[in-house]
Amino acid sequence: MTGKLVRVNVTLRKDLLEKIDEYAKKKYEDRSTAMRQLMSLGIREGNKKDVAYAYKNKKITLREASDLLGTDYYEAQDILAEEGVPVTDLTGGEIEERRKKMGKDRY
Protein backbone atom coordinates (compact mmCIF):
# COMPACT_ATOMS: atom_id res chain seq x y z
CA MET A 1 0.00 0.00 0.00
CA THR A 2 1.26 3.46 -0.80
CA GLY A 3 0.35 6.78 0.73
CA LYS A 4 -0.37 7.99 4.21
CA LEU A 5 -3.19 6.36 6.12
CA VAL A 6 -5.94 8.63 7.41
CA ARG A 7 -8.35 7.68 10.16
CA VAL A 8 -12.07 7.97 9.32
CA ASN A 9 -15.27 7.06 11.10
CA VAL A 10 -18.10 5.24 9.40
CA THR A 11 -21.53 4.03 10.48
CA LEU A 12 -22.50 0.55 9.25
CA ARG A 13 -25.40 -1.81 9.67
CA LYS A 14 -24.58 -4.55 12.17
CA ASP A 15 -25.02 -7.33 9.60
CA LEU A 16 -22.59 -5.63 7.22
CA LEU A 17 -20.01 -5.24 9.97
CA GLU A 18 -20.40 -8.94 10.80
CA LYS A 19 -19.72 -9.83 7.15
CA ILE A 20 -16.61 -7.62 7.17
CA ASP A 21 -15.43 -9.34 10.34
CA GLU A 22 -16.02 -12.76 8.74
CA TYR A 23 -13.97 -11.69 5.73
CA ALA A 24 -11.20 -10.42 8.02
CA LYS A 25 -11.12 -13.70 9.93
CA LYS A 26 -10.92 -15.77 6.70
CA LYS A 27 -8.08 -13.59 5.40
CA TYR A 28 -6.28 -13.44 8.78
CA GLU A 29 -6.48 -9.65 8.72
CA ASP A 30 -7.59 -7.05 11.21
CA ARG A 31 -10.87 -5.22 10.59
CA SER A 32 -9.24 -2.04 9.22
CA THR A 33 -7.14 -3.94 6.70
CA ALA A 34 -10.15 -5.99 5.64
CA MET A 35 -12.21 -2.84 5.11
CA ARG A 36 -9.42 -1.26 3.02
CA GLN A 37 -9.17 -4.40 0.89
CA LEU A 38 -12.93 -4.59 0.37
CA MET A 39 -13.23 -0.90 -0.50
CA SER A 40 -10.36 -1.15 -2.96
CA LEU A 41 -11.99 -4.17 -4.58
CA GLY A 42 -15.34 -2.38 -4.73
CA ILE A 43 -13.83 0.68 -6.37
CA ARG A 44 -12.02 -1.48 -8.92
CA GLU A 45 -15.17 -3.43 -9.72
CA GLY A 46 -17.11 -0.18 -10.06
CA ASN A 47 -14.49 1.19 -12.44
CA LYS A 48 -14.46 -1.83 -14.74
CA LYS A 49 -17.37 -0.78 -16.94
CA ASP A 50 -16.20 2.84 -17.18
CA VAL A 51 -12.67 1.79 -18.07
CA ALA A 52 -13.90 -0.82 -20.57
CA TYR A 53 -16.12 1.79 -22.23
CA ALA A 54 -13.27 4.31 -22.44
CA TYR A 55 -10.85 1.73 -23.86
CA LYS A 56 -13.39 0.41 -26.37
CA ASN A 57 -14.02 3.95 -27.62
CA LYS A 58 -10.28 4.68 -27.87
CA LYS A 59 -10.36 7.32 -25.13
CA ILE A 60 -7.56 5.61 -23.19
CA THR A 61 -4.71 3.22 -23.92
CA LEU A 62 -4.31 -0.25 -22.48
CA ARG A 63 -1.59 1.06 -20.17
CA GLU A 64 -3.93 3.80 -18.94
CA ALA A 65 -6.66 1.20 -18.44
CA SER A 66 -4.32 -0.91 -16.31
CA ASP A 67 -3.42 2.14 -14.21
CA LEU A 68 -7.08 3.02 -13.68
CA LEU A 69 -7.89 -0.56 -12.72
CA GLY A 70 -4.89 -0.79 -10.41
CA THR A 71 -3.59 -3.88 -12.21
CA ASP A 72 -0.71 -4.84 -14.40
CA TYR A 73 -0.91 -4.75 -18.20
CA TYR A 74 -1.80 -8.44 -18.56
CA GLU A 75 -4.51 -8.49 -15.91
CA ALA A 76 -6.06 -5.41 -17.55
CA GLN A 77 -6.31 -7.41 -20.79
CA ASP A 78 -8.11 -10.20 -18.93
CA ILE A 79 -10.51 -7.75 -17.28
CA LEU A 80 -11.32 -6.07 -20.58
CA ALA A 81 -11.93 -9.47 -22.19
CA GLU A 82 -14.29 -10.38 -19.32
CA GLU A 83 -16.16 -7.15 -20.02
CA GLY A 84 -16.48 -8.14 -23.68
CA VAL A 85 -13.96 -5.63 -24.98
CA PRO A 86 -11.40 -7.05 -27.41
CA VAL A 87 -7.82 -5.98 -26.83
CA THR A 88 -6.83 -6.72 -30.42
CA ASP A 89 -8.24 -6.03 -33.85
CA LEU A 90 -7.56 -9.60 -34.94
CA THR A 91 -10.49 -11.90 -35.58
CA GLY A 92 -10.84 -15.22 -33.79
CA GLY A 93 -9.68 -17.02 -36.93
CA GLU A 94 -6.58 -14.84 -37.23
CA ILE A 95 -5.70 -15.47 -33.60
CA GLU A 96 -6.09 -19.23 -34.08
CA GLU A 97 -3.90 -19.09 -37.22
CA ARG A 98 -1.17 -17.31 -35.28
CA ARG A 99 -1.39 -19.84 -32.44
CA LYS A 100 -0.95 -22.71 -34.91
CA LYS A 101 2.00 -20.96 -36.53
CA MET A 102 3.62 -20.35 -33.16
CA GLY A 103 3.32 -24.05 -32.37
CA LYS A 104 5.06 -24.96 -35.63
CA ASP A 105 7.83 -22.43 -35.07
CA ARG A 106 8.78 -23.84 -31.68
CA TYR A 107 11.46 -26.47 -31.22
Secondary structure, DSSP 8 states (H G I E B T S, - for coil): --S----------HHHHHHHHHHHHHHT--HHHHHHHHHHHHHHHHHHHHHHHHHHTTSS-HHHHHHHHTS-HHHHHHHHHHTT--SSS--HHHHHHHHHHHHHH--
